[in-house]
Amino acid sequence: MDLKQIEEEAKQAAIKEIKNMFQRPGQLEKVDQYRHRVYRKKVSIEAQLKTCMQNQTDDVKIGRKKLQSALENIGEIDEQMRAAIDQLKDVPVIYDALESVRDENAKHSQYMTAMENLKHIFTVQSSVAKTMQWIEEDKLLHAHQCLSDLENSRDDLLYELHKLPKQNAHDKITLKRYFEKVETVSTTLEKKIRLILQRTLNTVRKEPTVIVTALRIIEREEKADAFALQQQKQTGFIPPGRPKGWRKMAMQVLGEAVVQRIEGSKLEERADNKLWLVRDLELTRQFVLEDLRVVKSLCVPCFPPHYNILREYVNFYHSALSKYLEEIIQMGLEGNEFVTILSWIMNTYPGRELMQHPDLLIDLTDVGPLVNDQVLKEMETAYLKTMERNYQEWMTKTLETEKTDWINGVPADSADQYYHTSVPVIIFQMIDQNLQVTNTIHSDLTFNALMLSIQQVIKYGQNYRGAIIEYKERHFRDRSLAPFFTQHIITIVNNCAQMIELAQQMKQLYWPKSKTQHYEQFTQLLSTYNALRDEAAIFMLEEAFLDLEVHFNDLFTAKWIGSTVSVDTICVTLEDYFQDYNHLRSNNFEYVINEAQRLVAKRYIKAMLSKRLNKPRQECEILAKKIVKETKQIKMFFEKVAPNVSKNDSPIDVISNLASLLSCDAEMLVLDLHTLLSSYPSLTEDHVVRLFYMRSDFKASDVKEKVHDAIVSKKSTVSHDKQDSIFKEIVFSDKLW
């Protein structure tokens, strides 16, 4: 430490502080005040320094005195230790001299123990006989007291032998042999208590005191076990047969009784009764409920609180039921047995019918699942596979039956105005029954069953379509083989529509509002049967138009110009077929009417464009009037057979619109073409040129040029006329020029 440097730093700090104090002239007047303030501060600091130095000096004095005192104490302790070491030198000599005293003390202790237990030593045989008699007479408390006395005497004598430095094995063997019947008494009493505990639920109803007596004996033995174990820790000696563990034995016996109770409840097998599992589980539910009622109301007051006997019994029954149910599952389940056991496990057991019954209200949170989740999933999968197999077998058999009816010429069911079969209703009744059953288990299984049902109905629709196509091809090869073809196709169309209606009803009932996944499968079901309905309706119309083929071929020929036979025959033939079509449901009938109009328009237009006639304008005007007239005739026919079907946007009107071009002026041709093409964008150059082929007053090159210009100049538009698609279906393979 450099004092000069410190002093210099102090001076510099003082000068700096003075400069700060006297920056203005007026502050010089306060020099005395500043001097007085600094002086007081200096005195205060000096006083603090003096006090600090005084305290440090006092502490040093005190520390020195304590060190002096400690040194003196160490000297005294050293002297005492030396004296103690000198005294201990004589201990080995004294120990050897007192050996005879130790021997006498051990003998005295043995004699005292023998004297205390002399009564029991001389009366072992009679005591054993008396104890056995009390056990037979069910005087268990007396018997246990006597047994405890005998065991205490034996254990005290054995303990004295254990304390001897030189233990004689022969003495121990002799003593144990003398008391060997005591072990027999203990075993007999244990068997008696086992027997009582096995009948606990029956005994507690009639003689609860018997149960209480057995439990008192067990508690005494538990205390004796605890004392013996503590003694073993301290001395290394433990009496023979200890610890007995009678409380553990009691819990084991109670658990075994529960297992026997459950296993013994099975009365029937599958071969005896189809409802064996339902009856078995219901019987199990009833006796488990009754047993737990007895435990809660009668056993709880009898058992010590720390036994928590209700919870123990719940665990016993839970474990036993779990093992029993797994054994049933491993044996193999069939059909609705899966649903029965799943419903019992997931709803009956934890529900108000059993564990949550108002008399019990048992919390199952800590006991775990009754059956492993993996096993439950496997059962659900197996049940769904069984359901799938049943669907496939039934639907295959049903389809084969329908095919047989078609081939054998069995007429359609005409009990109702609308031809139909019971197949759609039966299919969805079967689905409804399955879903109602799964609904008793849990919603996820119901949804999985619903998805499976939808998939199977889709698959049935696909197989149904294959059978229908096969039936149609067979019929068209030889129409005499299936006289009721139209009736059966009508039935098929109605069935498909009904399948769609029933599917939508099923969705309303069973499709959860929260579920959005797999919705495409339901959409696929609807589209499958809607497409099949449409396809079957086309097959039905194909038969009618097969009969009309000749008459459509007569259109726009020389024979047709002066006759109305072709169109008359077409209308009459269709009217005849529509007598059968009246057996279609209203929405199906409307679809068939619309398709029939579209097909008539398509065939008529195709005949018009088939370059069969080539006439001058005057004759084409007559032909146009004839076409318009026939168009009205066809429309009137459809209005007659279907007065309730919408008449707007009829495809028959397309014929009249085309016919108007046959009588148009050459100057107006381009304008009329633009109007027509704007209404029907699907009209091609080939279509229009073929139409004007009928007019010989137009040169082919002029027509082609004007048509080409009109098509090129037309705007790309989308027609609002739904009949525009007809022209996409009219395709000619031959070239006009």
ZAMARGU-4260 file (C-alpha; in steps of 0.2 Angstrom, whole numbers, plus 5000, padded with zeros to 4 digits):
<rodrens>
0) 5000/5000/5000 | 5008/5017/4995 | 5003/5030/5008 | 5010/5044/4997 | 5000/5040/4982
5) 4984/5038/4993 | 4988/5055/5001 | 4990/5063/4984 | 4974/5056/4978 | 4965/5063/4993
10) 4972/5080/4990 | 4966/5080/4972 | 4949/5074/4977 | 4948/5088/4990 | 4953/5101/4977
15) 4940/5095/4965 | 4927/5095/4978 | 4932/5113/4983 | 4931/5118/4965 | 4913/5112/4964
20) 4908/5121/4979 | 4915/5138/4975 | 4910/5140/4956 | 4901/5157/4960 | 4906/5172/4970
25) 4891/5171/4981 | 4896/5154/4988 | 4912/5161/4996 | 4901/5168/5010 | 4897/5151/5015
30) 4915/5146/5018 | 4912/5144/5037 | 4897/5133/5034 | 4906/5122/5023 | 4921/5121/5034
35) 4910/5117/5049 | 4901/5103/5039 | 4918/5095/5034 | 4924/5096/5052 | 4909/5087/5058
40) 4910/5074/5045 | 4929/5071/5049 | 4925/5069/5068 | 4911/5057/5063 | 4922/5046/5052
45) 4936/5046/5065 | 4924/5040/5079 | 4918/5026/5067 | 4937/5021/5064 | 4940/5021/5083
50) 4925/5010/5086 | 4930/4998/5073 | 4947/4996/5079 | 4941/4994/5097 | 4929/4980/5091
55) 4943/4971/5082 | 4955/4972/5097 | 4941/4965/5108 | 4938/4950/5096 | 4956/4946/5095
60) 4957/4946/5115 | 4942/4934/5115 | 4949/4923/5102 | 4965/4921/5111 | 4956/4916/5127
65) 4946/4903/5118 | 4962/4896/5110 | 4970/4895/5127 | 4955/4886/5135 | 4955/4874/5120
70) 4973/4870/5123 | 4970/4866/5141 | 4955/4855/5137 | 4966/4845/5125 | 4979/4842/5138
75) 4965/4835/5150 | 4958/4824/5137 | 4975/4817/5133 | 4978/4813/5151 | 4961/4804/5152
80) 4964/4794/5136 | 4980/4788/5143 | 4972/4783/5159 | 4958/4773/5150 | 4970/4764/5139
85) 4980/4759/5155 | 4964/4752/5162 | 4958/4742/5147 | 4974/4732/5148 | 4966/4722/5162
90) 4950/4718/5152 | 4956/4702/5143 | 4962/4695/5160 | 4945/4699/5168 | 4935/4692/5153
95) 4944/4675/5155 | 4941/4675/5174 | 4922/4678/5171 | 4920/4663/5159 | 4912/4652/5172
100) 4900/4667/5177 | 4894/4668/5159 | 4891/4649/5158 | 4881/4650/5174 | 4871/4665/5168
105) 4866/4655/5152 | 4861/4640/5162 | 4851/4651/5173 | 4842/4660/5158 | 4838/4642/5151
110) 4832/4636/5168 | 4821/4652/5170 | 4814/4650/5152 | 4811/4631/5156 | 4802/4636/5173
115) 4791/4648/5164 | 4786/4636/5150 | 4786/4621/5162 | 4767/4620/5162 | 4766/4619/5143
120) 4781/4607/5141 | 4773/4594/5152 | 4756/4596/5144 | 4760/4597/5126 | 4751/4581/5121
125) 4736/4585/5131 | 4736/4603/5124 | 4737/4597/5107 | 4723/4585/5109 | 4712/4598/5117
130) 4716/4611/5103 | 4712/4598/5090 | 4695/4595/5098 | 4691/4614/5099 | 4695/4615/5081
135) 4683/4601/5077 | 4670/4610/5088 | 4673/4627/5079 | 4679/4635/5095 | 4693/4643/5085
140) 4697/4657/5097 | 4701/4645/5111 | 4710/4634/5099 | 4721/4648/5093 | 4725/4654/5110
145) 4731/4637/5115 | 4741/4635/5099 | 4749/4652/5102 | 4754/4646/5120 | 4762/4631/5113
150) 4771/4640/5099 | 4777/4653/5111 | 4784/4640/5123 | 4793/4631/5109 | 4800/4647/5101
155) 4806/4653/5118 | 4816/4637/5121 | 4823/4637/5103 | 4828/4656/5106 | 4838/4651/5121
160) 4847/4637/5112 | 4850/4650/5098 | 4859/4662/5110 | 4872/4649/5116 | 4889/4652/5108
165) 4891/4634/5105 | 4875/4628/5098 | 4871/4609/5099 | 4861/4603/5083 | 4855/4588/5093
170) 4846/4598/5106 | 4837/4608/5093 | 4831/4593/5084 | 4826/4585/5100 | 4816/4600/5105
175) 4808/4602/5088 | 4803/4584/5088 | 4795/4586/5105 | 4784/4600/5098 | 4781/4593/5081
180) 4763/4591/5083 | 4761/4609/5086 | 4764/4611/5067 | 4750/4599/5064 | 4738/4609/5074
185) 4743/4625/5065 | 4741/4616/5048 | 4724/4610/5054 | 4718/4627/5060 | 4724/4635/5043
190) 4714/4622/5033 | 4699/4626/5044 | 4701/4645/5041 | 4703/4641/5022 | 4687/4632/5022
195) 4678/4646/5031 | 4685/4659/5019 | 4680/4648/5004 | 4662/4650/5009 | 4663/4668/5014
200) 4649/4675/5003 | 4637/4662/5010 | 4643/4662/5028 | 4642/4681/5029 | 4623/4681/5026
205) 4619/4669/5040 | 4634/4669/5053 | 4645/4684/5050 | 4653/4681/5067 | 4662/4665/5060
210) 4670/4676/5047 | 4675/4689/5060 | 4682/4675/5071 | 4693/4669/5057 | 4699/4687/5053
215) 4703/4690/5071 | 4714/4674/5071 | 4722/4680/5054 | 4726/4697/5061 | 4734/4690/5077
220) 4745/4679/5066 | 4750/4694/5056 | 4756/4703/5072 | 4766/4687/5077 | 4774/4687/5059
225) 4778/4705/5061 | 4786/4702/5078 | 4796/4687/5072 | 4803/4697/5057 | 4808/4711/5068
230) 4817/4698/5080 | 4826/4691/5065 | 4833/4708/5061 | 4839/4710/5079 | 4845/4693/5083
235) 4846/4682/5068 | 4833/4670/5075 | 4816/4666/5067 | 4804/4653/5074 | 4800/4638/5063
240) 4785/4641/5051 | 4786/4660/5052 | 4781/4670/5043 | 4764/4661/5041 | 4757/4674/5029
245) 4739/4670/5033 | 4732/4686/5026 | 4740/4683/5009 | 4733/4665/5011 | 4716/4673/5014
250) 4716/4684/4999 | 4722/4669/4988 | 4708/4658/4995 | 4695/4672/4992 | 4701/4674/4974
255) 4701/4656/4970 | 4683/4655/4977 | 4678/4669/4964 | 4687/4659/4950 | 4678/4643/4955
260) 4661/4653/4956 | 4663/4660/4938 | 4670/4644/4930 | 4656/4634/4938 | 4642/4645/4932
265) 4643/4638/4914 | 4628/4627/4911 | 4627/4625/4892 | 4637/4623/4876 | 4634/4629/4859
270) 4628/4611/4854 | 4615/4612/4868 | 4607/4629/4864 | 4611/4642/4850 | 4609/4656/4863
275) 4621/4648/4876 | 4632/4663/4876 | 4618/4675/4879 | 4611/4664/4894 | 4628/4661/4901
280) 4633/4680/4901 | 4616/4685/4908 | 4618/4672/4922 | 4636/4678/4926 | 4630/4696/4926
285) 4616/4691/4939 | 4627/4682/4951 | 4641/4694/4950 | 4629/4709/4954 | 4622/4699/4969
290) 4639/4694/4975 | 4646/4712/4975 | 4630/4718/4984 | 4634/4705/4998 | 4652/4711/4998
295) 4647/4729/4999 | 4633/4727/5012 | 4639/4713/5023 | 4658/4709/5020 | 4664/4727/5022
300) 4657/4729/5040 | 4666/4712/5045 | 4683/4714/5037 | 4696/4726/5044 | 4696/4743/5034
305) 4714/4741/5029 | 4708/4725/5019 | 4698/4737/5007 | 4688/4721/5004 | 4676/4728/4991
310) 4691/4734/4980 | 4699/4717/4982 | 4683/4708/4977 | 4681/4719/4962 | 4699/4715/4957
315) 4695/4696/4960 | 4680/4696/4949 | 4688/4707/4936 | 4703/4696/4934 | 4692/4680/4934
320) 4680/4687/4921 | 4694/4693/4910 | 4702/4675/4910 | 4685/4667/4908 | 4680/4678/4893
325) 4697/4676/4885 | 4695/4657/4886 | 4678/4658/4878 | 4685/4669/4864 | 4700/4657/4861
330) 4687/4643/4859 | 4680/4652/4844 | 4665/4662/4841 | 4651/4661/4828 | 4639/4674/4820
335) 4631/4685/4833 | 4641/4678/4847 | 4654/4691/4843 | 4641/4705/4846 | 4635/4697/4862
340) 4652/4696/4870 | 4658/4713/4864 | 4642/4721/4870 | 4643/4713/4887 | 4662/4718/4888
345) 4659/4736/4883 | 4642/4741/4889 | 4634/4728/4901 | 4649/4726/4912 | 4654/4744/4915
350) 4636/4750/4913 | 4621/4752/4925 | 4617/4734/4923 | 4632/4728/4933 | 4647/4739/4939
355) 4637/4756/4938 | 4621/4748/4946 | 4614/4760/4959 | 4618/4747/4972 | 4636/4747/4968
360) 4643/4762/4958 | 4660/4754/4957 | 4674/4764/4948 | 4684/4754/4936 | 4697/4767/4932
365) 4711/4758/4941 | 4707/4740/4936 | 4711/4741/4918 | 4701/4734/4903 | 4692/4718/4905
370) 4699/4711/4889 | 4714/4717/4880 | 4711/4731/4867 | 4720/4720/4854 | 4708/4706/4857
375) 4693/4717/4856 | 4700/4724/4839 | 4703/4706/4833 | 4685/4701/4838 | 4678/4716/4829
380) 4688/4712/4813 | 4682/4694/4814 | 4664/4699/4817 | 4665/4711/4802 | 4672/4697/4791
385) 4658/4685/4797 | 4646/4699/4792 | 4655/4701/4775 | 4654/4682/4772 | 4635/4682/4776
390) 4632/4697/4764 | 4641/4688/4750 | 4633/4671/4753 | 4616/4679/4754 | 4618/4691/4739
395) 4626/4678/4728 | 4611/4666/4732 | 4599/4680/4729 | 4606/4685/4712 | 4607/4666/4707
400) 4588/4665/4711 | 4584/4680/4701 | 4594/4674/4686 | 4585/4658/4687 | 4568/4667/4686
405) 4574/4677/4671 | 4580/4661/4662 | 4565/4650/4666 | 4553/4664/4660 | 4545/4667/4677
410) 4533/4682/4676 | 4537/4697/4686 | 4528/4701/4702 | 4512/4710/4697 | 4504/4711/4714
415) 4507/4730/4714 | 4505/4742/4700 | 4524/4744/4700 | 4534/4728/4696 | 4547/4725/4709
420) 4555/4711/4720 | 4558/4711/4739 | 4577/4710/4736 | 4580/4728/4740 | 4570/4729/4756
425) 4577/4712/4762 | 4595/4718/4759 | 4593/4734/4768 | 4583/4725/4782 | 4598/4714/4784
430) 4609/4729/4785 | 4598/4738/4797 | 4598/4723/4808 | 4617/4722/4808 | 4619/4740/4812
435) 4606/4740/4826 | 4616/4725/4834 | 4633/4734/4832 | 4625/4750/4839 | 4623/4741/4855
440) 4642/4740/4856 | 4650/4757/4850 | 4648/4769/4837 | 4665/4766/4828 | 4660/4748/4825
445) 4643/4753/4819 | 4652/4765/4806 | 4664/4751/4801 | 4649/4739/4798 | 4640/4753/4789
450) 4655/4755/4777 | 4656/4736/4775 | 4638/4736/4771 | 4640/4750/4758 | 4654/4741/4750
455) 4645/4724/4749 | 4629/4733/4741 | 4641/4741/4728 | 4649/4724/4724 | 4631/4717/4723
460) 4627/4731/4711 | 4642/4727/4700 | 4638/4708/4700 | 4620/4713/4696 | 4625/4723/4681
465) 4635/4708/4674 | 4620/4697/4676 | 4609/4710/4668 | 4620/4712/4653 | 4622/4693/4651
470) 4603/4691/4652 | 4601/4705/4639 | 4613/4698/4627 | 4605/4681/4628 | 4588/4688/4625
475) 4594/4698/4610 | 4602/4682/4602 | 4585/4673/4603 | 4571/4684/4609 | 4559/4668/4611
480) 4570/4662/4626 | 4564/4676/4638 | 4546/4680/4635 | 4545/4692/4650 | 4561/4702/4646
485) 4553/4719/4647 | 4544/4714/4664 | 4560/4709/4672 | 4570/4724/4666 | 4556/4735/4672
490) 4558/4726/4689 | 4576/4729/4688 | 4574/4748/4685 | 4562/4749/4699 | 4573/4739/4711
495) 4588/4750/4707 | 4578/4766/4711 | 4572/4758/4727 | 4590/4754/4732 | 4595/4772/4730
500) 4580/4777/4741 | 4583/4764/4755 | 4602/4769/4754 | 4598/4787/4758 | 4586/4782/4772
505) 4600/4771/4779 | 4612/4786/4778 | 4600/4797/4788 | 4598/4784/4802 | 4616/4778/4804
510) 4629/4790/4796 | 4636/4801/4810 | 4635/4820/4807 | 4653/4822/4813 | 4660/4809/4800
515) 4666/4816/4784 | 4679/4803/4779 | 4673/4788/4767 | 4659/4799/4760 | 4664/4795/4743
520) 4659/4776/4746 | 4641/4781/4749 | 4642/4792/4733 | 4649/4778/4724 | 4634/4767/4730
525) 4622/4780/4723 | 4631/4782/4707 | 4632/4763/4704 | 4613/4760/4706 | 4609/4776/4697
530) 4620/4771/4682 | 4613/4753/4683 | 4595/4760/4683 | 4599/4771/4667 | 4608/4757/4658
535) 4594/4744/4662 | 4581/4757/4655 | 4591/4759/4639 | 4591/4740/4638 | 4573/4740/4639
540) 4571/4753/4626 | 4584/4744/4615 | 4571/4730/4613 | 4557/4742/4608 | 4569/4751/4595
545) 4574/4734/4588 | 4556/4731/4583 | 4556/4749/4576 | 4572/4747/4566 | 4563/4743/4549
550) 4552/4758/4551 | 4566/4770/4555 | 4575/4763/4539 | 4559/4767/4529 | 4560/4786/4534
555) 4565/4798/4520 | 4563/4785/4506 | 4552/4786/4491 | 4540/4774/4501 | 4539/4787/4515
560) 4535/4802/4505 | 4517/4797/4501 | 4514/4787/4517 | 4512/4790/4535 | 4514/4771/4539
565) 4531/4772/4546 | 4528/4785/4559 | 4511/4778/4563 | 4519/4761/4566 | 4532/4769/4577
570) 4519/4777/4588 | 4508/4762/4589 | 4523/4750/4593 | 4529/4762/4606 | 4512/4764/4614
575) 4511/4745/4615 | 4527/4745/4624 | 4522/4759/4635 | 4508/4749/4642 | 4521/4739/4650
580) 4531/4754/4655 | 4517/4760/4665 | 4523/4748/4678 | 4538/4759/4681 | 4539/4770/4696
585) 4535/4788/4692 | 4553/4795/4692 | 4559/4779/4682 | 4544/4781/4670 | 4549/4800/4667
590) 4567/4795/4664 | 4561/4782/4651 | 4550/4794/4642 | 4564/4807/4641 | 4576/4793/4634
595) 4563/4787/4622 | 4560/4804/4615 | 4578/4807/4614 | 4581/4790/4604 | 4566/4794/4593
600) 4573/4811/4589 | 4590/4804/4586 | 4584/4790/4575 | 4573/4802/4565 | 4587/4815/4563
605) 4599/4801/4558 | 4587/4795/4544 | 4585/4814/4539 | 4604/4816/4537 | 4606/4799/4528
610) 4606/4806/4511 | 4591/4795/4505 | 4582/4809/4496 | 4587/4823/4484 | 4573/4835/4479
615) 4570/4852/4472 | 4565/4866/4484 | 4546/4865/4480 | 4546/4847/4485 | 4557/4850/4500
620) 4544/4863/4506 | 4531/4849/4506 | 4544/4837/4514 | 4547/4850/4528 | 4528/4851/4531
625) 4527/4832/4532 | 4541/4832/4544 | 4533/4846/4555 | 4517/4836/4555 | 4525/4820/4560
630) 4535/4829/4573 | 4518/4835/4581 | 4511/4818/4579 | 4526/4811/4589 | 4524/4824/4602
635) 4506/4821/4604 | 4509/4803/4606 | 4522/4806/4620 | 4510/4818/4628 | 4496/4805/4627
640) 4506/4791/4636 | 4514/4803/4648 | 4503/4818/4651 | 4512/4822/4668 | 4529/4823/4661
645) 4537/4840/4658 | 4534/4845/4640 | 4547/4859/4640 | 4563/4857/4630 | 4558/4841/4621
650) 4571/4833/4609 | 4557/4831/4596 | 4558/4850/4593 | 4575/4848/4586 | 4567/4839/4571
655) 4556/4854/4567 | 4571/4866/4569 | 4581/4856/4556 | 4566/4855/4545 | 4564/4874/4544
660) 4580/4874/4534 | 4573/4864/4520 | 4561/4878/4515 | 4572/4893/4518 | 4577/4906/4505
665) 4594/4905/4498 | 4597/4923/4504 | 4592/4919/4522 | 4602/4903/4522 | 4617/4911/4531
670) 4606/4919/4544 | 4596/4903/4547 | 4612/4894/4549 | 4619/4905/4562 | 4603/4904/4572
675) 4604/4885/4571 | 4622/4884/4575 | 4620/4895/4590 | 4606/4884/4597 | 4616/4868/4594
680) 4634/4871/4595 | 4637/4852/4593 | 4631/4852/4575 | 4645/4848/4563 | 4649/4854/4545
685) 4645/4836/4540 | 4628/4836/4549 | 4622/4853/4540 | 4629/4848/4523 | 4620/4831/4524
690) 4604/4841/4528 | 4605/4851/4512 | 4609/4836/4502 | 4590/4834/4501 | 4588/4851/4492
695) 4594/4849/4474 | 4592/4868/4471 | 4608/4871/4480 | 4625/4867/4472 | 4636/4856/4483
700) 4650/4868/4483 | 4640/4883/4488 | 4632/4874/4502 | 4649/4868/4508 | 4656/4885/4507
705) 4642/4893/4516 | 4641/4880/4530 | 4660/4881/4532 | 4659/4900/4533 | 4645/4899/4546
710) 4654/4887/4557 | 4670/4896/4556 | 4662/4913/4560 | 4651/4906/4574 | 4656/4911/4592
715) 4662/4898/4604 | 4646/4896/4615 | 4639/4883/4626 | 4621/4878/4622 | 4608/4880/4636
720) 4598/4867/4626 | 4600/4850/4634 | 4596/4842/4618 | 4611/4848/4609 | 4620/4832/4615
725) 4610/4822/4602 | 4621/4828/4588 | 4637/4821/4597 | 4629/4804/4596 | 4625/4805/4577
730) 4640/4800/4568 | 4642/4794/4550 | 4656/4783/4544 | 4653/4786/4525 | 4658/4803/4517
735) 4645/4813/4508 | 4657/4819/4494
</rodrens>
